[in-house]
């Protein structure tokens, strides 16, 4: 059974730093591209970032490029999102999700990031 | 970026009645691989999203057959033949043809 479990969400001040983690199981992690998708409270879904299976290719939404860094450790079946220079508009649930050829087929339960003073 | 526009944004439906959600893309979603990467997701209250439909009309395992997807090019539709109480939630379309992947605004389905 595919499982994605996020962790690391906390309350942080504007300008602060946070690192999210996602542990994967039930599939060969290195074979899949992985996403981070976020959702502000009461709002819709917003794709944030993608990383290729070997970690060599990454994409970011414009609003986080230069502040967020996606990475992975295939030996640990883990996905990460390093979040720097956090803004209040970065508040929301962050979901780890698996890519499958133009789709997202599995989602984690999400971890809540709150950026507030 | 491909802009995805859903309608309606709110959808009150009587139990047992059909429901239909429209999703339009700002550009054709036909990929160079020949597939159209249009997906539908359901997000029940307090839960993470769950994929229902991929490649316009392919239904995921375990998804009831009352859910169906159709469309082509830029215009797509999710239909529920007979709405049940468990269908309450927000439905999103998402295109996976272009980077970045983009979502529609979401359609909130509620029971009348």
Contacts between the chains, C-beta under 8 A, distances in Angstrom:
chain1	res1	chain2	res2	distance
A	35	B	101	7.6
A	44	B	90	7.8
A	44	B	92	6.8
A	44	B	103	6.1
A	44	B	104	7.7
A	44	B	105	5.4
A	44	B	106	4.5
A	45	B	41	7.6
A	45	B	43	7.9
A	45	B	49	6.6
A	45	B	92	5.7
A	45	B	94	7.5
A	45	B	103	4.5
A	45	B	106	7.4
A	46	B	103	7.0
A	47	B	100	5.2
A	47	B	101	4.6
A	47	B	102	6.8
A	47	B	103	7.0
A	50	B	99	7.7
A	50	B	100	7.9
A	50	B	101	7.9
A	59	B	99	5.6
A	59	B	100	6.5
A	61	B	100	5.8
A	95	B	48	5.9
A	95	B	49	7.4
A	100	B	54	8.0
A	101	B	33	8.0
A	101	B	35	7.8
A	101	B	37	7.6
A	101	B	96	7.7
A	102	B	31	6.4
A	102	B	33	7.9
A	102	B	35	6.7
A	102	B	37	3.1
A	102	B	39	7.9
A	102	B	54	7.9
A	102	B	55	7.7
A	102	B	96	3.4
A	102	B	97	6.2
A	103	B	37	6.3
A	103	B	39	5.0
A	103	B	51	6.8
A	103	B	54	4.5
A	103	B	55	7.6
A	103	B	94	7.9
A	103	B	96	5.1
A	104	B	39	7.1
A	104	B	41	7.8
A	104	B	51	6.6
A	104	B	94	7.2
A	104	B	96	7.5
A	104	B	101	7.5
A	105	B	51	5.7
A	105	B	54	7.4
A	105	B	60	7.7
A	106	B	51	8.0
A	107	B	48	4.5
A	107	B	49	5.3
A	107	B	50	7.2
A	108	B	48	6.5
A	109	B	48	5.4
A	110	B	48	5.4
